[in-house]
Amino acid sequence: MIKFFRNIRKNLLNEGKTSKYFKYAIGEIVLVVIGILIALQINNWNEQRKKAQVEIYTLVDVKSDIQENVKNLEVGIVILKEVYNKNLKIIDYYQQKIPYNESMDTLFNNFYTNWDPDFTYAAFENLKNQGVSLISNEMLRKSLITLHEVEMNILDVSELNRQDMIYENMILPIQKKYFYRSISVDSEFWPLVLSDYENMIHDPEFYSACTEIAYRQTRSIARFQEFNIKAKHVIEQIDSELENMEH
C-alpha cells in the first residue's frame, strides 16, 4: 500500500504536476493522521471498557461483603434482644427482691453479652488498593467510603473499645464477686454460675451493672439497625450503578 502511494507521487513529479503532488501529499498526511486518531480512539475505548469491567466486578464484590455484614448484624440484633429481655428480668428480681430458685440460672449464665460485628472488609480493601477513583460515580464513591471508614469503624472499633472498658471496670468486678465459670461443660464458652445470690440481690453495684448492661444492649441494637438502614441504601446505590453500567 505504501509502495502504491509512493508510485503515485513519483508519477506526479515526473509529469511535472507539482501542484497536484503537494495536494496529494497533504491528503495522504491527513489520511495517516485520521488513521492514527482512529487507532487511538479504539485503544482508548478498549481501555475504558476494561476499566468498566473491573469496576463492575469490584462493585459486585463490595456489595456481597456489605450484604454479609448486614446479615451479621441482623443475627446480633436477635441475640441482643434475647439477652436484653433476660436482663430486664434480672433487674426485676433485684427490684422485687425475689428469692432464688433454680429457674433463674439460665438468666445468669451469660451475665454480660455483647455482639462483635466482625465486619468483612476484604472487597473494600481491594478497592482501596486499586484506588477508590475506580468508582466513577462520585456520590457512590463517597457513600462507600463513609460506610466503611466511618460507620463500620464506629461499630467495629470505637463501640467495642467502649464496651471492653465498661466490662473491665464495671462488669468483671461483679462477676468475680458473685459468679464462677462452670468447667463441667464441653463447650468453648463456659457459662456463669451463681455463687452468692443473697448478697448480690442486695448489692447496689450489681443493680448498677445490670442497668448499664441493658442500656448498652439497647444502644447496640439501635446502632445496628441504623447501620443496616444505611448499608441497604448503599446496596441500592450499587444496584442502580450496575444497572446503568450494564446497559
N, C-alpha and C positions, 0 to 999 in steps of 0.2 A: 504493500500500500504506500509506504514511504517512497519507494523507488518510482511508483506511478506518478506521485505528485512532483517528484524531482524532475522527471522527464517532461512533464507539462511546463514547469518553469524554464527548463533548458530550451525547449522548443520556442517558447515565447520570446526569450532573449535572442535566439538565433534568427528569429523572424523580425527582430527589431521592435517588437511590440512592448516597449519599456513600460508604458502606462498600464497596459493590461497585466504586465508581470507584477508590478507593485500592488495593483488591486487584488490580484490573485494571491499574492504572498500575504497581504493583510487578511484576506478571507481565510487563508489557511491558518494563520495565527489565531484568529477568532474561533475557528473550529476547535483548535487544540485547547484554547482556554476554556471553551464551553465543555469540552470533554473532561478536562481536569476538574471543573466545578461540579459536574455531574457525578464524577467519581468521588469527590469529597463529600457531596451531599448523601450519596449512597452509603459511604463509610460512616458518616455521622448518624444516619438513620439506623444503621445496624448497631452502632454503639448505644444509641438511645433505647433501642429495642431490648438489647441485652441488659441494660441498666434497669429498665422497667420490669423485666422478668425477675431480676434479683430482688427488686423492691417488693414484688408480689409475693415471692417465696418468703421473704423476711416478715412481711405483714401477716402472712398465714401462720408462721411460727410464733410471732408475738401474740397474736390473737389466741392461739392454742394455750400458751402459758397463762394469759390473763384468765381464760376460762377455767383452767385448773386452780388458779388462785381463788377465784370466786367460789368454786366448789369446796375448797379447803375451808374458807370462812363460813360457808353455809353449814358445814359439819360442826365447826366451832360454835356457831350460834346455837345450834340444837343442844350441844353438850353444856354450854354455859347456862342456858335457860334451865336445864335439869338441875345443875348444882346450885344455881341461884334459888330455885324453889326449895331445895334441901336446906339452904342457909336460912331462908325465911322461917322454916320450921324450927331450926336450932335457936334462932332469935326468939321465937315464941316460947320455946322451952325455958329460956333464960328469964323472959319477962314474967311468965306464969309460974316459974319455979317448979316445973313438972318433975316428979320423982323419976328416977332412972328405971328403964325397962329395956330388955334385950333388943326390941324392935328398933331402938334408936341407933344401934351400931352401924347400920347401913348408911345413916346420915353422916356419921362422923368418920367413916373410913377414908374419905378424901376431904379432910377438913378444909384444905385450901386448893382450889383448882382454877387454873387459868388456861389460856389457849395460845400456843405459839403458832402464828400464821405460817411460818416455814415456807415463805414465798419462793416461787420459781422465777429466777431472773435470767436464765440462760439465753433466751432469744433476744432480750433487750441488750444484754452484754455483747452479744454478737453484732447487734445493730450499732452499738457504740464503737466497736472495733472497726466496723466498716465506715463509720461516720454517720451521725444522725441526719446529715443533709441528704442521705439517700432517700429519705421520705420527702417526696416532692410537695405534698400538701402541708403548708406551714401550720395550719390550725391543728391537724392531726399530729404533726411532729411535736408541737407544744403539749398537746394532751398526753402523749406517750411519756414525755419527759416528766411532766408533773405527776402522773400516776405512779411511775416507777421510782423517781428520785425524791419525791416529796411525800405523797400519800402512803406508799408502801414503806418508806423509811420510818415514818411516824409509828406505824403499827409494828413493824418488824424489829425496830431498834429502840427508838425513844420510849414507846409504851412498855416494852418488855423490860428495859432498864429500870423504869419507874416501878414496875411490879416486883422486880427482883429486890429492889431496895426495900420496899414495903415488907416483902417476905422475910428478909434478913433481920430487919429491925423490929418488926411488929408481930408477924405470924409465927416465926420459928421459936421465939421465946415461949409462946403459949403452947406450942406443940411439945416442947421439951418438958413443960410443967405437967401437962395433963394427958399426954399420949405417948405411945411407943409403937414402933413398926412391928407388925406381925411377920415372923420369919417362917411360919408354918405353911405358907402358900407357895405353890410352884408357879410364880409369875414374875415378870420383870418389875412390876410395881407392887410393892408391899403395902397393904392397907394400914391405916392408922387404927389403933385400938385404945379405947378409953382406959385410963388408969386411976383417975380421981375425979369422978363426975360431981360428987357433992361439993367439993371446994370450987371446982370450975364453974358450976352453975350459979355461984355467988360472987364470982370474980369480975369486977367491972372491966378489967383489961381484956378478959375473954369476950365480953359483950362488945367492947370497942373493936376488937379484932374482927368479930363476926360481921358487924355493920360495915366495916371498911371493906371486907371481902365482898359482901353483897353489892356495895356501891361500885367497886371496881369491876365486878362482873356485869352490872348493868351498863357501865361506861363502855366496856369492851363490846358488848352486844350492839350498842348503838353505833359505835365506831365501825364495827364490821359491816353493819347494814349500810351505813353511809358510804363506806368504801365500795361495796358491791354495786350500789346505785351508780357511782362514778365509773367503776370499771365496766359495767354493762353499757354505759353511754359511749365509752371509748370503743368497745366492741362494735357498736352500731356505726361509729365513725369509720372504723376499719372496713366493715362490710360495705359501706357506701363507697369508700375509696376503691376497694377491689372491684366492685361492680362497674365503676367508671373506667377503671384501667383495662378491664377485660372486654370492653365494648369499643 
